[in-house]
């Protein structure tokens, strides 16, 4: 495993982080038993992963807490989140603190390393800063969490408007952002700022359904070509991204997608999720591989850097 600094937090984190939400939620959304989900976490540990991200809304905090209960606390980094509901029913500060307390109980720990306000939209940002952050900073002083984070909601904020605004404040130590080969706009609007301010980054949506579902990818490419957003050459192949396998040096589209994100300047932890033990090892190996070829990177940049809001829809069952 390779490790890196998570911004200025002082945390040394594995570049591959196990996400306990997403489409599979450690296999819970596809029928896995709790024991099978725990084995996924233990497998990630055996592969050197020390960063684990969950959230109360995922329903996997208790599973992660059980899996890590006998693991030395200082050997793992735990990240969890509390979601801000719809505008007419925004959580109060006391509700956010209560959520933090529940997360600590679920995770069987006295503190979490990173606590995020989850899926914050631009319209709610001022409320978050004025009403919720002060209460959370008081809880941080009590030792209930070490670092304050905020996560965007890519399907609702493909231009990263919330994070762009959040960088004006000094309270955020970690951010979670969506970034992948066909949605690269975080390079300028997010990573340029996190690098300058030394803010830690967690990368979500590296693969998602867009690169794991070949039929979905093909239909998306076909529409992009029809709309004039991708060159006609992408419409003349049963596998429009086969150049990543031939000239790019990747073993699969998923392999290429993880490697593309992993080596982006400003990306600290690439989150992957799976309920399939075979996929866990494959995903980690991809994240640890060298960058794609320069030819492939140049082509991705030239042909796709203008794209945004691609493959950011809700998880697709597969």
N, C-alpha and C positions, 0 to 999 in steps of 0.2 A: 504494500500500500504506500501511496505517496501522501504527504501531509503538507498543509499550508497554514498560514496565519489567517484567521477570520477577521480581516480588517485590523482595527486597533484594539480588539477585545482581549488579546493575549491568549486566545484559545488556539490550540494547534489541532486542526481538524483534518480528517481524511477528505481527499478531493472527491470521493464518492460517498454520498450520504443516502441512507435508506429512508425513503419517504413512506410513511405509513397511511397515506390517504390515496388520492388518485382513483384510478379505475378499479384496482383490485383490493385496496385497503388490507394489505397483507393476505389476500385471498378470502377475506371475510365476505366480500360482495359476490364471490363466485363459489361459495359453498364450502370453503375450507373449515376445518375444526380449529378451535383455539390452539390446540397442541401443534397443528400444522403451521399456524401463523407464528407461533413462538419459535418453531424450528427455522423459519425464514430469518428471523432476527438473529438467532444463534449462528446460522450459516454466514450472515453478513459479518458478525463479529469474528468468526474464524477466518474470513477473508481480509481482515484488517480494518473494516469499517468501524469508526468510532463516533460518527455523527448520525443521530436518529431524530427525524422530524415527524411530529404528529400534531393532533389538534383535538380539542374536545369534540368538535362536530364530526370527526372521522369515526369515533367509536372504537379507537384502537389504543387509547391511552392505557387502559387496564392491561391489555395484552403486552404492551411494551414494558409496563411496570413489572409485570410478572416475569417476563423474559430477562430483564436486567436486574432483578432483585438481588441475586447473589454475585453480580459482577461488581468489582470495586468501583465505587461512584466516581472516583477521579480518573477512571480509564475511559469513560464515555462522555459524550456531549449530548445533552438532551434539549431539544427545541420543541416547544408546543405553542398553541395559539388559541385566542378567543375571538370568535367572529362577531363583527358588528352587524346586527340585523338590519331590516329595511328601515328607511328613514322615519316612518311613523311609529316605529317601536325600537328606537335606539337604546342600547343598554345604558344604564346609569353607571356611575363610577362604582357603586357598591355591588352591582351585578358583575362587573368586570373583575373586581377583587374576589367575589364569591367563585367565579369561574376559575381564577387562578388557584384558589384553595382546593377546589374539586380536582383540578389537574394534578396538584401535588399529591392528593390522596390516591388518585387513580394510578399515578406513576410510582407510588410508594417511595417518595423521596422528599427531602426537606427543602430542596430548591431545584429549579431548572436553570440551565445555563443561558438559554435565550427564551424570552416570552414575547410573542408577537401579538399585535392587534391585526386581525386576520381579514383579508379581502376588503381593505378600506377603499372606498370610492372617493373621488375628488370632492363630491358634493358634501361628504361627511367629515372631511379632514379637519376643518376648524373646530367642530364639536369634539372630535377625538383629542385634539391638542389642548383645548380649553378645559374639557370636563374629565377626560379619562387619563391622560398622561400624568397630571399631578398626583392623582391617587396611586397610579402604578409606581411612580418614582418613590413614593413613601413606602410601598411594599418592597421595592428593591432595597431601600435602606434597612429594612428588617431582615434582609438576606433571603427572601423568598425566590428571587431570581437574580441573575448576574447582569444580563444585558437586555436592553429593550430593542425590539425589532418591529417592523411593519411589513405587511405583505400586500401586494397589489392584487387585483382581480383581472387577469388578462382578457377574459371574454367581454368585460364591461369597460375596460380601459386600455385598449390596444396601443394607445399613444403614450402610455406611462405618465399621464397628466398628474396623477396623485403623487407619484414618487418625485417627479420634477419639482413639485411644490414642496414636498417634504424635505428636500435637501436644503431648503432655506432655514430649517430648524436644526438645532444641535443635539436633540435628544435621541436621535435614532442611531444605533450602533450596528444594526444588521438590517438588510432589506432582502425580500424575496421577490424575484422578477422573472417574467416569462421571456424566453429567448430561444430561438432555434433557426435552422437554415433558411426557412421561409418567413421568418419574422425577426429581422435583425436590428430593428430600430433602437433597441436598448443600447447599442454600441455607442451612439452619440448622446442620447438623452439620459442614460443611466450610468453606464460604466465610466464615462468620462468624469462624472461627478463623484462616483464612489472611489475611484482611484485617487482623485485629488483630495478627498476628505478622509480617506482611509476607512471607509465603511465596508463591513463584511457583506458578501453577496451569496445568496443561495439561489441556484438556478432551477426553475421549474419549467415544464413544458418542453424539455429537450427532445423528447420523442413523441409522447402523447399518441393519439390515434393516427395523426397525419402520416407518421412514418412507420407505424406498426401494422397498419391496415392497408394492404396494397390496392384494394379496390377503392378505398377512400382517397388515397393519394392520386390514383389515376384519374378519378372523376374530378378531383380538385384541379389537377394540372390541365385537364381538358377544358374546364371552364375558364381557367386563367388564360389559356391560349385563345379561346373564343372571345374573351374580353380584351384581348390585346395586351395583357399584363405579363405574358411569357412568350418567348419566341416560338415560332411555328415548329422549329426542330423538335420541341418537346412533345409534339403530337404524333411523331412518327416512330414510336417505340412502345412495345408492350410494357417495358420498364423504363419510364422516362428519366430515371435517375441512375441508369446502369453505368454512366461514366464514373460514378463514385466507386463502383466495384472494379472497373477496368483500369482506368488511369489513376483513380484516387487511392487505391490500395486498401479499400475497405472490404470486409467479408460479407457485409449486408448493409441495407439502408439504415437499420437501427445502429449498427456499429459506427457507420459514418456520422449519424446524427449525434451520438454521444461524443465522439472524438471532436467534431466541429465545435461543440459548446465547451468542452473541457479546456481547450487550448485558447479560448478567447481571452485576451487581456482584460482583467477585471472580474473574471469568474472564479470564485473560491471553491464552492461546493456544488457539484452537479448532483441533484436529487434524482434517484431512480426508485421505482416502485415495482413490486412483483409479488404475486402469490404462487409463483412457479419456481421451485428450487433450482431447476436447470437454468432459468433465465437470470437468477441472481448472480451466479458466477459469470455468466456470459456478459451481463451488463457491467459488472465491475471490471472485467478484463478489457472491455471496450474503452471504458473511461481511463484506464491506465495505459492505453496504447499511445504511440506518437501521433502527432498531427496528421491530417490528411495531406496528400501531395500538394505542392504549391500550385500545380495546374488546376486541381480540383477546387482549391480555395479561391483562386482567381475567377474561375467560372461561376462559382456560387455567388461571389461578390458582384461580378458583372451582370449576371442574369437575374439575381433575386434580391439584391440589397434594397430595392425600392418597394418590395412587398411588405405588407403588414396585415395583421388581423387574419392570418391564414392558420388554420388548424388550432384555433383557440376556443373551439366550442367545448361543450361539456363532454366528459368522458363517454366513449362509445363502448358498449359491451361487445366483447369478441371472444 
